[in-house]
Amino acid sequence: MPTTVGRRTDRLAPLQRVTRGIDRRTATRTGIVAAVAYAAWLAVGAFGRPYNFFDMKIYHGAVVYWASGNELYDFIAPSTTLGFTYPPFAGLAMLPMSWLPVDAAGWLNALASIAALAVVLAALLRPIVDRLGWSLWFTVGIATPLAAAIEPSRETLGYGQVNLLLFALIMADLVGLRWRARRGTHYETADSALARFVYSGAWAGVGIGLATAVKLTPALFVGYLVITRQWRAALTAVGTAVGVTIATFGLVGAESRTYFTSVLWQTERVGAADMTANQSLAGLLARLYDSIDTPGLLWLAFSVLMLALGLSRAASARADGDELTAFTLVGLTANVISPISWSHHLVWVIPAVIVLADAAVRRREATRGLLPRATATPPATGVPALRPPIWYPTLTGLRHGVGALGLYLLFLISPIWPYEHQLPEVSHYQDGLFGALMENSLAIALIVLVAALPWRPGAEPAFYHDRLARTAQLAARR
């Protein structure tokens, strides 16, 4: 028996050597991340809808149909009236998935999208966790399943959409602009020309250009780059989008001509404006008018107003050194003014929650160290008395924190679906004013964010340096 026990102990020695380097804190954090991921999975089951890669089946069927020698835009999914609606460059990018079964393509897209979301969150949260002294992997490990559980992410993953991948392309340009403005130690110590090019940020704009070539709404970021005079990034974005589109014309000219002369203008291919899933301004107005179509002039007038408001606030945010909020405002504005913004398009609420939460933390930090103040000299004693510590710093940042939590819970619960209606069978006012409010709640939240999302002055000091450099250049020219 002792010999047997000794042998068993020897077998456990390699495991002990592995676990010896894992401290209790790491094990606890790993358990917390696993628990949050499980809770997010349960939340998707509780608040999400049945998912079966519906959109991926359309994309997959279209590229298989195309690869078989047929016209890409002639494909109509079985039992539907839906076909391929993206530009032909997107068809070329999706063409390799024709080699896979549709479920395999759907799961591969879901895994790639979650990985892209985690990378984006790491980039967005890195300046915050460095300032607060938090662990990056632990923070991202918690943030990723939380972000994946809300309406835009779970709809994107469940339907096999590409919104998180496009989101990652655009946010890559934010990172490139950061590196370009900073030119930090990574650039100085790079040991190859490729690494120096990457860390120089000279490529910023490529992501926006590629995203625009796949879906037209990211083109609004080009307008933002022009307004803020980020000329190089704007030209890079335009050159990338135009170059990719021209190259696609050279490869698949027939499909390109069909798309730009016909398919692009067939708005009925994507669905009616009043559908509950359309949480844009156009969808909101159509439902308020209880009509399948959006009132055109009213939508145009409000869209121009929201465009001016969103871009002006984005430019102000960048001028105050907060490029993340600027990008977020542009993305939210694009969601608002687009004729169709399905609920899975609304991924820009993810950085909006981060901005609100960080604004709350920053305001709370700003109140630390406040000392009691002396009151006026009391006439009886002649000795100045200390006024007790003011109480309101404990509430500083509360409204931003409540805003971040409320925004997250709104998009987690997504109250639009219990009040979903479809004309002409059922009026959008079937459940009264409260039902109409709930059915339009996500669209209302987007409009409020464009109008009121706070930015964080000095959050990204590198952009101050960029602005100072431009000011110095203008002064030298004068």
C-alpha positions as CSV (number, residue, x, y, z in Angstrom):
1,M,0.0,0.0,0.0
2,P,2.7,2.6,0.8
3,T,4.4,1.9,-2.5
4,T,1.1,2.4,-4.4
5,V,0.5,5.7,-2.6
6,G,4.0,6.8,-3.4
7,R,3.5,6.1,-7.1
8,R,0.3,8.1,-7.1
9,T,2.1,11.0,-5.5
10,D,4.8,10.8,-8.1
11,R,2.2,10.9,-10.9
12,L,0.8,14.2,-9.3
13,A,4.2,15.8,-9.4
14,P,3.9,17.3,-12.9
15,L,0.5,18.7,-12.1
16,Q,1.8,20.2,-8.9
17,R,4.6,21.9,-10.9
18,V,2.1,23.4,-13.3
19,T,-0.3,24.6,-10.6
20,R,2.5,25.9,-8.3
21,G,2.9,29.0,-10.5
22,I,-0.8,29.8,-10.4
23,D,-1.6,32.0,-7.4
24,R,-4.9,32.1,-5.7
25,R,-5.7,35.5,-7.1
26,T,-5.3,34.4,-10.7
27,A,-7.5,31.3,-10.0
28,T,-10.2,33.5,-8.5
29,R,-10.1,35.9,-11.4
30,T,-10.4,33.0,-13.9
31,G,-13.4,31.7,-12.0
32,I,-15.0,35.2,-12.1
33,V,-14.5,35.4,-15.9
34,A,-16.0,32.0,-16.3
35,A,-19.0,32.9,-14.1
36,V,-19.5,36.2,-16.1
37,A,-19.3,34.3,-19.4
38,Y,-21.9,31.7,-18.1
39,A,-24.2,34.5,-16.9
40,A,-23.9,36.2,-20.3
41,W,-24.9,32.9,-22.0
42,L,-27.9,32.7,-19.8
43,A,-28.8,36.3,-20.6
44,V,-28.7,35.6,-24.3
45,G,-31.1,32.7,-23.7
46,A,-33.4,34.8,-21.6
47,F,-33.5,38.1,-23.7
48,G,-32.3,37.0,-27.1
49,R,-34.4,35.5,-29.9
50,P,-34.0,32.0,-31.5
51,Y,-30.9,32.1,-33.7
52,N,-30.1,29.8,-36.6
53,F,-27.6,31.8,-38.7
54,F,-30.5,33.1,-40.8
55,D,-28.5,35.9,-42.5
56,M,-25.5,33.6,-42.9
57,K,-27.7,31.1,-44.8
58,I,-28.5,33.9,-47.3
59,Y,-24.9,34.9,-47.7
60,H,-23.7,31.3,-47.9
61,G,-26.4,30.4,-50.4
62,A,-25.7,33.4,-52.5
63,V,-21.9,32.8,-52.8
64,V,-22.5,29.0,-53.5
65,Y,-25.0,30.0,-56.2
66,W,-22.4,32.5,-57.6
67,A,-19.6,30.0,-57.4
68,S,-21.7,27.6,-59.5
69,G,-21.7,30.0,-62.4
70,N,-24.9,32.0,-61.7
71,E,-25.3,35.8,-61.2
72,L,-24.7,36.8,-57.6
73,Y,-27.7,39.2,-57.3
74,D,-30.2,36.8,-58.9
75,F,-30.1,34.6,-55.9
76,I,-33.2,34.5,-53.7
77,A,-33.1,32.5,-50.5
78,P,-35.6,29.6,-50.4
79,S,-39.0,30.4,-48.7
80,T,-38.1,34.1,-48.6
81,T,-37.9,37.2,-50.9
82,L,-34.4,38.0,-49.6
83,G,-31.2,38.0,-51.6
84,F,-27.6,39.3,-51.4
85,T,-27.6,43.1,-50.7
86,Y,-23.9,43.9,-50.1
87,P,-21.5,45.3,-52.7
88,P,-19.6,42.8,-54.9
89,F,-16.4,43.3,-52.9
90,A,-18.2,41.8,-49.9
91,G,-19.2,38.9,-52.1
92,L,-15.6,38.3,-53.0
93,A,-14.6,38.5,-49.3
94,M,-17.3,35.9,-48.5
95,L,-16.6,33.6,-51.4
96,P,-14.2,31.3,-49.5
97,M,-17.0,30.2,-47.2
98,S,-18.7,28.5,-50.1
99,W,-16.2,25.7,-49.5
100,L,-17.7,25.1,-46.0
101,P,-21.1,23.9,-44.8
102,V,-23.3,26.7,-43.8
103,D,-23.2,25.9,-40.0
104,A,-19.4,25.7,-40.1
105,A,-19.3,29.1,-41.8
106,G,-21.7,30.5,-39.2
107,W,-19.7,29.3,-36.3
108,L,-16.4,30.4,-37.9
109,N,-17.9,33.9,-38.3
110,A,-19.1,33.9,-34.7
111,L,-15.7,32.9,-33.3
112,A,-13.9,35.5,-35.5
113,S,-16.4,38.2,-34.4
114,I,-15.9,37.4,-30.7
115,A,-12.1,37.5,-31.2
116,A,-12.4,40.8,-33.0
117,L,-14.6,42.2,-30.2
118,A,-12.1,41.1,-27.6
119,V,-9.2,42.8,-29.4
120,V,-11.3,46.0,-29.8
121,L,-12.2,46.0,-26.1
122,A,-8.5,45.5,-25.2
123,A,-7.6,48.6,-27.4
124,L,-10.4,50.7,-25.9
125,L,-9.9,49.7,-22.3
126,R,-6.1,49.8,-22.3
127,P,-5.7,53.5,-21.5
128,I,-8.4,53.2,-18.8
129,V,-7.0,50.1,-17.0
130,D,-3.4,51.6,-17.2
131,R,-4.7,54.7,-15.4
132,L,-6.6,52.8,-12.8
133,G,-3.9,50.1,-12.3
134,W,-6.3,47.2,-13.2
135,S,-5.4,44.0,-14.9
136,L,-6.0,44.2,-18.7
137,W,-6.7,40.5,-19.3
138,F,-9.1,40.3,-16.4
139,T,-11.0,43.5,-17.4
140,V,-11.2,42.4,-21.0
141,G,-12.2,38.9,-19.9
142,I,-15.2,40.3,-18.1
143,A,-16.0,43.0,-20.7
144,T,-16.1,40.6,-23.7
145,P,-18.9,38.3,-22.6
146,L,-20.8,41.3,-21.2
147,A,-20.5,43.1,-24.6
148,A,-21.4,39.9,-26.5
149,A,-24.6,39.5,-24.5
150,I,-26.3,42.7,-25.6
151,E,-28.7,43.1,-28.5
152,P,-26.4,44.2,-31.3
153,S,-23.7,41.6,-30.5
154,R,-26.0,38.6,-29.9
155,E,-28.0,39.4,-33.0
156,T,-24.8,39.8,-35.1
157,L,-23.5,36.4,-33.8
158,G,-26.8,34.6,-33.9
159,Y,-27.7,35.7,-37.4
160,G,-24.2,35.4,-38.9
161,Q,-23.8,39.1,-39.5
162,V,-20.5,41.0,-40.0
163,N,-21.1,44.1,-37.9
164,L,-18.5,43.3,-35.3
165,L,-15.8,42.7,-37.9
166,L,-16.6,46.0,-39.6
167,F,-16.6,47.6,-36.1
168,A,-13.1,46.2,-35.6
169,L,-11.9,47.6,-38.9
170,I,-13.0,51.1,-38.0
171,M,-11.6,50.9,-34.5
172,A,-8.3,49.7,-35.9
173,D,-8.0,53.2,-37.5
174,L,-8.6,54.8,-34.1
175,V,-5.6,52.8,-32.8
176,G,-3.6,53.9,-35.9
177,L,-4.5,57.5,-35.3
178,R,-3.3,57.1,-31.7
179,W,0.0,55.7,-32.7
180,R,0.5,58.3,-35.4
181,A,-0.2,61.1,-32.9
182,R,2.1,59.6,-30.3
183,R,5.0,58.0,-32.1
184,G,6.0,56.3,-28.8
185,T,8.6,53.8,-27.8
186,H,7.2,51.0,-29.9
187,Y,7.9,53.0,-33.0
188,E,11.4,54.1,-31.9
189,T,12.5,50.6,-30.9
190,A,11.0,48.7,-33.9
191,D,13.6,46.5,-35.4
192,S,12.1,46.2,-38.9
193,A,10.7,48.5,-41.6
194,L,7.3,46.7,-41.4
195,A,7.1,47.1,-37.6
196,R,8.0,50.8,-37.9
197,F,5.3,51.3,-40.5
198,V,2.7,49.6,-38.3
199,Y,3.6,51.6,-35.2
200,S,3.8,54.8,-37.2
201,G,0.0,54.7,-37.8
202,A,0.6,55.9,-41.4
203,W,-2.0,53.3,-42.5
204,A,-4.8,54.8,-40.5
205,G,-7.8,55.1,-42.8
206,V,-7.4,51.6,-44.4
207,G,-10.0,50.1,-42.0
208,I,-12.6,52.8,-42.7
209,G,-12.0,52.3,-46.5
210,L,-12.4,48.6,-46.3
211,A,-15.6,48.9,-44.2
212,T,-17.0,51.4,-46.6
213,A,-16.4,49.0,-49.5
214,V,-18.4,46.4,-47.7
215,K,-21.2,48.6,-46.3
216,L,-21.8,52.2,-47.3
217,T,-22.6,53.7,-43.9
218,P,-19.0,53.8,-42.6
219,A,-18.4,56.5,-45.3
220,L,-19.6,59.0,-42.7
221,F,-16.2,58.5,-40.9
222,V,-14.5,59.9,-44.0
223,G,-16.6,63.1,-43.6
224,Y,-15.6,63.3,-40.0
225,L,-11.9,62.9,-40.9
226,V,-12.3,65.8,-43.4
227,I,-14.1,68.0,-40.9
228,T,-11.3,67.5,-38.3
229,R,-8.6,68.0,-41.0
230,Q,-7.1,64.6,-40.6
231,W,-6.3,64.8,-44.3
232,R,-3.9,61.8,-44.6
233,A,-6.3,59.4,-42.9
234,A,-9.2,60.7,-45.0
235,L,-7.3,60.3,-48.3
236,T,-6.2,56.9,-47.2
237,A,-9.8,55.8,-46.5
238,V,-11.1,57.2,-49.8
239,G,-8.2,55.7,-51.7
240,T,-8.7,52.3,-50.1
241,A,-12.5,52.3,-50.8
242,V,-12.1,53.5,-54.4
243,G,-9.2,51.3,-55.1
244,V,-10.9,48.2,-53.8
245,T,-14.1,49.0,-55.7
246,I,-12.2,49.6,-59.0
247,A,-10.3,46.3,-58.5
248,T,-13.6,44.6,-57.9
249,F,-14.9,46.1,-61.2
250,G,-11.9,44.5,-62.9
251,L,-12.5,41.1,-61.4
252,V,-16.3,40.9,-61.5
253,G,-17.5,43.7,-63.8
254,A,-21.0,42.3,-64.4
255,E,-21.9,42.0,-60.7
256,S,-20.4,45.5,-60.1
257,R,-22.5,47.1,-62.8
258,T,-25.6,45.3,-61.6
259,Y,-25.0,46.5,-58.0
260,F,-24.3,50.1,-58.6
261,T,-26.9,50.6,-61.4
262,S,-29.7,48.5,-59.9
263,V,-29.4,46.7,-56.6
264,L,-28.1,49.7,-54.7
265,W,-31.3,51.6,-55.3
266,Q,-33.7,48.7,-54.6
267,T,-34.5,49.6,-51.0
268,E,-37.3,47.1,-50.8
269,R,-34.7,44.3,-50.9
270,V,-33.9,44.8,-47.2
271,G,-37.4,45.2,-45.8
272,A,-40.0,47.8,-44.9
273,A,-38.9,50.9,-43.0
274,D,-41.4,50.4,-40.1
275,M,-40.2,46.9,-39.1
276,T,-39.5,46.8,-35.4
277,A,-35.9,45.7,-36.0
278,N,-35.2,49.0,-37.8
279,Q,-34.2,51.3,-35.0
280,S,-33.0,54.3,-37.1
281,L,-34.7,57.7,-37.2
282,A,-36.5,56.6,-40.4
283,G,-37.9,53.5,-38.7
284,L,-38.9,55.6,-35.6
285,L,-40.8,58.1,-37.8
286,A,-42.5,55.4,-39.9
287,R,-43.8,53.7,-36.7
288,L,-44.9,57.0,-35.2
289,Y,-46.9,57.7,-38.3
290,D,-48.1,54.1,-38.2
291,S,-47.0,53.7,-41.9
292,I,-45.0,51.3,-43.8
293,D,-43.1,54.1,-45.4
294,T,-41.1,56.9,-43.8
295,P,-42.4,60.5,-44.3
296,G,-39.6,61.6,-46.6
297,L,-39.3,65.4,-46.0
298,L,-39.6,65.1,-42.3
299,W,-37.0,62.3,-42.2
300,L,-34.6,64.4,-44.4
301,A,-35.0,67.5,-42.2
302,F,-34.4,65.6,-38.9
303,S,-31.5,63.7,-40.5
304,V,-29.7,66.8,-41.5
305,L,-30.2,68.2,-38.0
306,M,-28.8,65.0,-36.4
307,L,-25.9,64.8,-38.9
308,A,-24.9,68.4,-38.1
309,L,-25.3,67.8,-34.4
310,G,-23.4,64.5,-34.4
311,L,-20.4,65.7,-36.5
312,S,-20.1,69.0,-34.6
313,R,-20.1,67.2,-31.2
314,A,-17.6,64.7,-32.6
315,A,-15.3,67.4,-33.7
316,S,-15.5,69.1,-30.3
317,A,-14.7,65.9,-28.6
318,R,-11.6,65.4,-30.6
319,A,-10.5,69.0,-30.1
320,D,-10.7,68.3,-26.3
321,G,-8.5,65.2,-26.7
322,D,-11.1,62.4,-26.7
323,E,-11.0,60.6,-30.1
324,L,-12.8,57.5,-28.8
325,T,-15.9,59.6,-28.0
326,A,-15.6,61.3,-31.3
327,F,-15.6,58.0,-33.2
328,T,-18.5,56.8,-31.1
329,L,-20.6,59.9,-31.9
330,V,-19.9,59.4,-35.6
331,G,-20.9,55.7,-35.4
332,L,-24.1,56.5,-33.5
333,T,-24.9,59.3,-35.9
334,A,-24.6,56.9,-38.8
335,N,-27.0,54.5,-37.1
336,V,-29.5,57.3,-36.6
337,I,-29.5,58.8,-40.1
338,S,-29.3,55.6,-42.1
339,P,-32.6,54.7,-43.7
340,I,-32.2,51.1,-42.3
341,S,-30.4,50.4,-39.0
342,W,-31.3,46.9,-37.8
343,S,-30.7,46.2,-34.2
344,H,-27.6,44.2,-35.0
345,H,-26.1,47.4,-36.6
346,L,-26.1,49.3,-33.3
347,V,-22.7,48.1,-32.1
348,W,-21.6,51.7,-31.3
349,V,-23.5,51.5,-28.0
350,I,-20.5,49.3,-26.7
351,P,-18.0,52.2,-26.7
352,A,-20.8,54.5,-25.6
353,V,-21.2,52.5,-22.4
354,I,-17.4,52.5,-21.9
355,V,-17.3,56.3,-22.3
356,L,-20.1,56.8,-19.8
357,A,-18.6,54.5,-17.3
358,D,-15.1,56.1,-17.6
359,A,-16.7,59.6,-17.3
360,A,-18.2,58.5,-14.0
361,V,-14.9,57.1,-12.7
362,R,-13.0,60.2,-13.8
363,R,-15.5,62.6,-12.1
364,R,-15.3,60.5,-9.0
365,E,-11.5,60.6,-9.0
366,A,-11.6,64.4,-9.4
367,T,-13.3,64.8,-6.0
368,R,-10.6,62.9,-4.1
369,G,-8.5,65.1,-1.8
370,L,-11.2,67.7,-1.2
371,L,-10.5,69.2,2.2
372,P,-12.9,70.7,4.7
373,R,-13.2,74.5,4.2
374,A,-13.1,77.1,6.9
375,T,-16.3,79.0,7.7
376,A,-16.5,82.6,8.5
377,T,-15.3,83.6,12.0
378,P,-18.1,83.0,14.5
379,P,-18.8,86.2,16.4
380,A,-18.9,84.5,19.8
381,T,-15.6,82.6,19.9
382,G,-13.5,84.5,17.4
383,V,-12.0,81.1,16.2
384,P,-12.6,80.0,12.6
385,A,-14.5,76.7,12.6
386,L,-14.0,74.1,9.9
387,R,-17.0,73.4,7.8
388,P,-17.7,69.6,7.7
389,P,-16.7,67.8,4.4
390,I,-19.1,68.5,1.7
391,W,-21.3,65.5,1.0
392,Y,-22.0,65.8,-2.7
393,P,-18.6,64.5,-3.9
394,T,-20.0,61.0,-3.0
395,L,-22.6,61.5,-5.8
396,T,-20.2,63.0,-8.3
397,G,-20.3,61.0,-11.5
398,L,-23.5,59.2,-10.3
399,R,-25.5,60.3,-13.3
400,H,-22.9,59.1,-15.7
401,G,-22.7,55.8,-13.9
402,V,-26.4,55.4,-13.9
403,G,-26.4,56.3,-17.6
404,A,-23.9,53.6,-18.4
405,L,-25.8,51.0,-16.4
406,G,-29.1,52.0,-17.8
407,L,-27.9,52.0,-21.4
408,Y,-26.3,48.5,-20.9
409,L,-29.5,47.1,-19.3
410,L,-31.7,48.6,-22.1
411,F,-29.7,46.9,-24.8
412,L,-29.4,43.7,-22.7
413,I,-33.1,43.4,-22.2
414,S,-34.0,45.0,-25.6
415,P,-37.7,45.8,-24.9
416,I,-38.6,46.2,-28.5
417,W,-39.4,42.6,-29.2
418,P,-42.3,42.1,-26.7
419,Y,-44.0,45.0,-28.5
420,E,-43.1,44.0,-32.1
421,H,-45.9,44.8,-34.6
422,Q,-46.2,44.4,-38.4
423,L,-48.3,46.5,-40.7
424,P,-50.9,46.2,-42.1
425,E,-52.0,43.4,-39.9
426,V,-51.4,45.1,-36.5
427,S,-51.0,48.8,-35.7
428,H,-47.9,50.0,-34.0
429,Y,-50.1,51.6,-31.3
430,Q,-51.8,48.3,-30.6
431,D,-50.3,48.3,-27.0
432,G,-50.9,52.0,-26.4
433,L,-48.3,54.7,-25.9
434,F,-46.2,52.6,-23.6
435,G,-46.0,49.9,-26.2
436,A,-45.0,52.4,-28.8
437,L,-42.3,53.8,-26.5
438,M,-40.9,50.4,-25.9
439,E,-40.9,49.4,-29.6
440,N,-38.9,52.6,-30.3
441,S,-36.8,52.6,-27.2
442,L,-33.5,51.7,-28.9
443,A,-33.9,54.4,-31.5
444,I,-34.7,57.0,-28.9
445,A,-31.6,56.0,-26.9
446,L,-29.5,56.5,-30.0
447,I,-30.8,60.0,-30.6
448,V,-30.3,60.9,-26.9
449,L,-26.7,59.6,-27.1
450,V,-25.9,61.7,-30.2
451,A,-27.3,64.8,-28.4
452,A,-25.9,64.2,-24.9
453,L,-23.1,61.6,-24.8
454,P,-20.4,63.4,-22.7
455,W,-16.8,63.4,-23.8
456,R,-13.8,63.3,-21.5
457,P,-11.4,66.3,-21.9
458,G,-7.8,65.1,-22.0
459,A,-8.6,61.4,-22.1
460,E,-6.2,60.9,-24.9
461,P,-3.4,63.5,-24.6
462,A,-1.7,62.3,-27.7
463,F,-4.3,64.2,-29.8
464,Y,-3.4,67.4,-27.9
465,H,0.2,67.0,-29.1
466,D,-1.2,66.5,-32.6
467,R,-3.2,69.7,-32.4
468,L,-0.2,71.7,-31.0
469,A,2.0,70.4,-33.8
470,R,-0.5,71.7,-36.4
471,T,-0.8,75.0,-34.6
472,A,3.0,75.4,-34.6
473,Q,3.1,74.6,-38.3
474,L,0.5,77.2,-39.1
475,A,2.3,79.8,-37.0
476,A,5.6,79.0,-38.9
477,R,3.9,79.4,-42.2
478,R,2.5,82.8,-41.2
